């Protein structure tokens, strides 16, 4: 079993990215090969057409990030609140949300508005949400179908917002709505971005296609549990969150066909990877499922030959998953992370990327 402490590492604060690369594909790319432990290259994402082979297939997650974050005040006390929409409640006109406020009590009412807009929405706390740790059930006063369009903000990670505020900058920026979204986002449902996909531009996608590198789309709606730290002593004891994912007819067949012809399947991000592995593990070719698949070293990979992914948080299931792709496991991954830190790569959601090849 993998000890959670083995997923820890020290990261200087100045290596944490608070702004995205501009342009997107100018992000740096650390390239390593599973079969060559000492072979590490330092490239950029725009080099992908020269790095990959004709016949390779990229798998992308087409989920669209909801404008799920909101800010407001307690109607009675004036106290400031921050929140995150998770999903609709079982009853019409209700949401399941996370609320950060000084006091939480059933019956409290909050006035929520997008900064700079006159429109607002009122939320009333109805009680703790069942089956969702720390969340609340709220009644939405108004039309819940359009409320997020009125009040919602991009759900940037709290550390990005905090770092901007500490510098005296605006925490929220108009460009975040577009930059915290992949260029191929299509299916609304995520409360966090599949961040490896943020590096792609339409031009880069066209160049990859011209080079004979095909693309397949899947969907996984990223939930709030994705980045939750592992608190159990061993990672395998962690209670994995479930996320909705879907695969269209024909995708699985084409992936297998291309592998049989010598091509490599390379998911873009851990969410795409988790989706194809979940379907393959259940021997499903299409449809929609809820997956709580936890991948740790020793996992028997079904479809994944390589992976393009960002640099992840310490003590996370994502780190364990990436380590599972390397024959030497987490120890080699931590050595690669140490080199990335020395080479001043940028970490986490708006950070640089790494590409693992066979």
QUIURKA-V300614 format. One record per pair of residues at least 6 apart in sequence whose ideal C-beta (glycine too) atoms are under 7 Angstrom apart, sorted by sequence separation. I is the first residue (numbers start at 1). J is the second residue. D is the distance in Angstrom with one decimal. If there is no record, write none. Layout:
I|J|D ; I|J|D
This chain:
21|27|3.9 ; 33|39|5.2 ; 73|79|6.4 ; 89|95|5.7 ; 113|119|6.7 ; 129|135|4.1 ; 164|170|6.8 ; 165|171|5.1 ; 232|238|4.9 ; 259|265|6.0 ; 267|273|3.8 ; 312|318|4.2 ; 323|329|5.2 ; 326|332|4.8 ; 345|351|7.0 ; 346|352|4.8 ; 32|39|6.7 ; 73|80|5.7 ; 74|81|6.4 ; 88|95|6.1 ; 89|96|5.6 ; 113|120|3.9 ; 129|136|5.8 ; 140|147|5.4 ; 164|171|4.9 ; 282|289|7.0 ; 312|319|4.8 ; 323|330|3.8 ; 326|333|5.8 ; 345|352|4.6 ; 32|40|5.2 ; 43|51|6.7 ; 73|81|6.4 ; 112|120|6.2 ; 128|136|6.2 ; 129|137|4.7 ; 230|238|4.6 ; 31|40|7.0 ; 72|81|5.4 ; 87|96|5.2 ; 111|120|5.5 ; 112|121|5.1 ; 267|276|6.4 ; 30|40|6.6 ; 31|41|4.2 ; 85|95|5.7 ; 86|96|4.6 ; 127|137|5.6 ; 161|171|4.4 ; 255|265|5.4 ; 312|322|6.7 ; 320|330|6.9 ; 323|333|4.3 ; 71|82|5.4 ; 86|97|6.1 ; 111|122|5.8 ; 112|123|5.9 ; 125|136|5.5 ; 126|137|4.6 ; 278|289|6.6 ; 322|333|5.9 ; 30|42|6.2 ; 31|43|5.7 ; 85|97|5.4 ; 86|98|6.6 ; 110|122|6.9 ; 126|138|6.2 ; 181|193|6.6 ; 182|194|6.6 ; 281|293|6.7 ; 70|83|5.0 ; 84|97|6.3 ; 109|122|5.9 ; 110|123|4.7 ; 125|138|5.7 ; 126|139|5.7 ; 180|193|5.2 ; 228|241|6.9 ; 278|291|3.9 ; 309|322|5.9 ; 28|42|6.8 ; 29|43|4.6 ; 83|97|5.1 ; 84|98|4.5 ; 109|123|7.0 ; 124|138|6.1 ; 29|44|5.5 ; 69|84|5.5 ; 70|85|7.0 ; 83|98|6.1 ; 109|124|5.0 ; 123|138|4.5 ; 124|139|4.5 ; 182|197|3.9 ; 226|241|7.0 ; 278|293|4.7 ; 307|322|6.8 ; 28|44|5.8 ; 29|45|5.0 ; 68|84|5.6 ; 83|99|4.8 ; 182|198|6.0 ; 225|241|2.9 ; 277|293|6.3 ; 27|44|6.7 ; 68|85|4.3 ; 83|100|6.8 ; 107|124|7.0 ; 108|125|4.7 ; 123|140|6.2 ; 124|141|7.0 ; 183|200|6.0 ; 274|291|6.6 ; 26|44|6.0 ; 27|45|4.9 ; 29|47|6.6 ; 81|99|6.1 ; 82|100|4.5 ; 107|125|6.4 ; 182|200|6.6 ; 183|201|6.3 ; 223|241|5.7 ; 277|295|6.8 ; 307|325|5.8 ; 66|85|6.6 ; 81|100|6.6 ; 106|125|5.5 ; 121|140|6.5 ; 122|141|4.0 ; 153|172|5.8 ; 183|202|5.8 ; 274|293|5.8 ; 25|45|4.5 ; 26|46|6.6 ; 31|51|6.3 ; 81|101|4.0 ; 105|125|6.9 ; 106|126|6.6 ; 121|141|6.6 ; 156|176|6.1 ; 223|243|5.0 ; 25|46|4.1 ; 104|125|6.9 ; 106|127|5.1 ; 121|142|5.2 ; 222|243|6.8 ; 255|276|6.9 ; 281|302|6.1 ; 79|101|6.2 ; 154|176|4.4 ; 221|243|6.1 ; 280|302|3.6 ; 79|102|5.2 ; 154|177|5.4 ; 220|243|5.7 ; 221|244|4.9 ; 280|303|5.0 ; 294|317|6.2 ; 156|180|6.1 ; 296|320|4.7 ; 220|245|3.9 ; 277|302|5.7 ; 299|324|4.7 ; 121|147|4.7 ; 154|180|4.5 ; 219|245|6.3 ; 277|303|6.4 ; 295|321|4.3 ; 297|323|5.6 ; 311|337|6.6 ; 74|101|6.7 ; 218|245|6.7 ; 219|246|4.6 ; 252|279|6.4 ; 276|303|4.9 ; 277|304|6.3 ; 297|324|4.7 ; 194|222|6.1 ; 218|246|6.9 ; 247|275|6.7 ; 276|304|6.8 ; 296|324|5.7 ; 81|110|5.4 ; 121|150|6.0 ; 218|247|5.2 ; 295|324|5.2 ; 311|340|6.2 ; 121|151|5.1 ; 192|222|4.5 ; 245|275|4.4 ; 119|150|4.8 ; 190|221|4.9 ; 191|222|6.5 ; 273|304|5.5 ; 325|356|5.3 ; 94|126|6.9 ; 187|219|4.8 ; 189|221|3.5 ; 190|222|4.1 ; 191|223|6.4 ; 247|279|5.3 ; 253|285|6.7 ; 297|329|4.1 ; 96|129|4.7 ; 191|224|5.7 ; 218|251|6.6 ; 245|278|6.4 ; 252|285|4.3 ; 297|330|6.3 ; 74|108|6.3 ; 75|109|4.3 ; 192|226|6.0 ; 252|286|6.9 ; 273|307|5.8 ; 311|345|6.5 ; 75|110|6.5 ; 192|227|6.9 ; 216|251|5.0 ; 313|348|6.6 ; 74|110|5.9 ; 75|111|5.4 ; 96|132|5.7 ; 98|134|6.3 ; 114|150|6.6 ; 155|191|5.3 ; 311|347|4.3 ; 73|110|6.7 ; 98|135|5.5 ; 99|136|5.4 ; 114|151|5.1 ; 155|192|6.1 ; 249|286|4.5 ; 267|304|6.0 ; 311|348|6.6 ; 72|110|5.0 ; 73|111|5.6 ; 97|135|6.4 ; 113|151|6.0 ; 216|254|6.4 ; 248|286|6.3 ; 265|303|5.4 ; 310|348|6.7 ; 72|111|5.3 ; 96|135|5.2 ; 97|136|5.7 ; 112|151|4.9 ; 114|153|6.7 ; 216|255|6.4 ; 247|286|5.5 ; 265|304|6.1 ; 266|305|6.3 ; 270|309|5.8 ; 310|349|7.0 ; 72|112|3.5 ; 247|287|6.8 ; 265|305|5.0 ; 266|306|4.1 ; 267|307|5.7 ; 268|308|5.1 ; 269|309|5.8 ; 311|351|5.6 ; 71|112|7.0 ; 72|113|6.2 ; 96|137|6.1 ; 97|138|5.5 ; 246|287|6.9 ; 264|305|4.0 ; 266|307|6.5 ; 310|351|5.5 ; 311|352|6.9 ; 70|112|4.9 ; 246|288|4.1 ; 264|306|5.7 ; 266|308|6.3 ; 94|137|5.8 ; 95|138|5.3 ; 310|353|5.5 ; 311|354|6.6 ; 94|138|6.5 ; 214|258|6.9 ; 244|288|6.6 ; 245|289|6.2 ; 309|353|6.6 ; 94|139|5.6 ; 95|140|5.8 ; 308|353|5.9 ; 309|354|6.2 ; 86|132|6.8 ; 93|139|6.0 ; 94|140|6.7 ; 244|290|5.7 ; 245|291|5.7 ; 93|140|5.6 ; 243|290|7.0 ; 308|355|4.9 ; 89|137|5.4 ; 242|290|4.6 ; 243|291|6.1 ; 255|303|5.9 ; 270|318|5.3 ; 86|135|6.1 ; 95|144|6.6 ; 222|271|6.0 ; 242|291|6.5 ; 306|355|6.9 ; 307|356|4.8 ; 242|292|4.3 ; 306|356|5.4 ; 93|144|5.6 ; 220|271|4.4 ; 241|292|6.6 ; 270|321|5.6 ; 306|357|4.7 ; 240|292|4.4 ; 306|358|6.1 ; 305|358|5.5 ; 218|272|5.9 ; 220|274|6.5 ; 240|294|4.4 ; 220|275|4.7 ; 88|144|7.0 ; 238|294|6.7 ; 115|172|6.3 ; 218|275|4.5 ; 218|276|6.5 ; 236|296|6.0 ; 235|296|5.4 ; 85|148|6.2 ; 84|155|6.1 ; 197|268|5.3 ; 196|268|5.1 ; 197|269|5.7 ; 196|269|3.5 ; 195|269|6.8 ; 194|269|4.6 ; 194|271|4.6 ; 240|317|6.8 ; 238|317|6.4 ; 68|148|6.8 ; 67|148|5.5 ; 70|151|4.9 ; 66|148|6.3 ; 70|152|6.2 ; 235|317|6.8 ; 69|152|6.8 ; 70|153|6.5 ; 68|152|6.2 ; 69|153|4.4 ; 67|152|2.9 ; 69|154|6.7 ; 230|315|5.4 ; 235|320|5.0 ; 66|152|6.9 ; 67|153|6.0 ; 69|155|4.4 ; 227|313|6.0 ; 229|315|4.7 ; 230|316|6.6 ; 67|154|6.2 ; 68|155|4.5 ; 229|316|6.3 ; 230|317|6.2 ; 65|154|6.9 ; 227|316|6.3 ; 65|155|6.7 ; 264|358|6.4 ; 86|191|6.3 ; 85|191|7.0 ; 84|191|6.2 ; 67|177|7.0 ; 196|308|5.4 ; 196|309|5.0 ; 196|310|5.4 ; 65|180|6.1 ; 195|310|5.0 ; 65|181|5.4 ; 64|181|6.8 ; 65|185|6.9 ; 64|185|4.0 ; 62|184|5.7 ; 63|185|6.6 ; 64|186|6.1 ; 66|188|5.8 ; 62|185|6.3 ; 64|187|5.8 ; 66|189|6.8 ; 68|191|4.5 ; 60|184|6.0 ; 62|186|4.3 ; 63|187|5.5 ; 64|188|4.4 ; 66|190|6.5 ; 62|187|5.6 ; 64|189|6.9 ; 65|190|4.8 ; 66|191|6.1 ; 63|189|5.7 ; 64|190|6.8 ; 98|224|6.8 ; 63|190|4.4 ; 65|193|5.0 ; 63|194|6.3 ; 61|194|4.3 ; 61|197|6.3 ; 60|197|5.8 ; 86|224|6.0 ; 84|224|6.7 ; 18|160|4.9 ; 16|159|6.5 ; 18|163|4.5 ; 18|164|6.0 ; 58|208|6.9 ; 45|199|4.4 ; 195|349|4.7 ; 199|353|5.8 ; 58|213|6.4 ; 60|215|6.3 ; 62|217|4.8 ; 48|204|6.8 ; 63|219|5.3 ; 193|349|6.7 ; 54|211|6.1 ; 55|212|6.2 ; 56|213|5.0 ; 57|214|4.8 ; 58|215|5.0 ; 59|216|5.0 ; 60|217|5.9 ; 61|218|6.1 ; 62|219|5.3 ; 63|220|6.1 ; 196|353|6.0 ; 46|204|6.1 ; 49|207|4.7 ; 54|212|3.1 ; 57|215|7.0 ; 61|219|6.4 ; 63|221|5.3 ; 20|179|4.9 ; 49|208|5.5 ; 54|213|6.6 ; 57|216|5.9 ; 59|218|6.1 ; 61|220|5.4 ; 63|222|6.5 ; 48|208|6.3 ; 52|213|5.2 ; 49|211|4.7 ; 27|199|4.9 ; 24|198|6.3 ; 25|199|5.8 ; 24|199|5.3 ; 25|200|6.7 ; 24|200|6.5 ; 25|201|5.1 ; 24|201|5.2 ; 20|198|6.4 ; 23|201|6.3 ; 25|204|4.8 ; 160|349|6.9 ; 160|350|6.7 ; 157|349|5.4 ; 57|255|6.3 ; 57|258|5.1 ; 55|258|6.5 ; 55|261|6.4 ; 57|263|5.8 ; 59|265|6.5 ; 55|262|6.1 ; 56|263|5.3 ; 55|263|3.7 ; 56|264|4.8 ; 57|265|5.3 ; 58|266|5.5 ; 59|267|4.4 ; 60|268|4.8 ; 61|269|6.0 ; 57|266|7.0 ; 59|268|6.5 ; 56|266|6.0 ; 58|268|5.6 ; 61|271|4.6 ; 61|272|4.6 ; 60|272|5.9 ; 59|272|4.5 ; 61|275|7.0 ; 59|276|5.8 ; 7|230|6.9 ; 4|230|4.8 ; 4|232|6.3 ; 7|235|6.9 ; 4|233|6.2 ; 3|233|6.8 ; 4|234|6.5 ; 3|234|6.0 ; 4|235|5.6 ; 2|234|6.3 ; 1|234|4.2 ; 2|235|4.5 ; 2|236|6.7 ; 1|236|5.1 ; 34|325|6.7 ; 37|328|6.7 ; 34|326|6.0 ; 34|327|6.1 ; 2|296|5.3 ; 2|297|6.0 ; 37|332|6.5 ; 40|339|6.6 ; 42|343|6.3 ; 32|336|6.0 ; 51|355|6.9 ; 9|314|5.3 ; 8|314|4.9 ; 30|336|6.9 ; 7|314|6.1 ; 8|315|5.6 ; 7|315|4.9 ; 45|353|6.1 ; 7|316|6.8 ; 30|340|5.6 ; 4|315|5.8 ; 7|319|4.9 ; 7|320|6.2 ; 30|345|6.4 ; 28|345|5.7 ; 2|320|6.0 ; 32|354|6.9 ; 34|356|6.5 ; 7|330|6.5 ; 29|352|6.8 ; 35|358|6.1 ; 6|330|5.6 ; 28|352|4.1 ; 29|353|5.2 ; 30|354|4.3 ; 31|355|4.8 ; 32|356|5.9 ; 33|357|4.9 ; 34|358|5.5 ; 9|334|5.7 ; 27|352|4.9 ; 29|354|7.0 ; 33|358|6.7 ; 15|341|5.9 ; 27|353|5.8 ; 29|355|5.8 ; 31|357|6.9 ; 2|330|6.7 ; 9|337|5.8 ; 12|341|6.9 ; 15|344|6.9 ; 17|346|3.8 ; 11|341|6.6 ; 17|347|6.4 ; 20|350|4.5 ; 15|346|6.4 ; 16|347|5.5 ; 17|348|6.1 ; 19|350|6.0 ; 15|347|5.1 ; 16|348|5.7 ; 18|350|6.5 ; 17|350|4.0 ; 17|351|4.0 ; 11|347|6.1
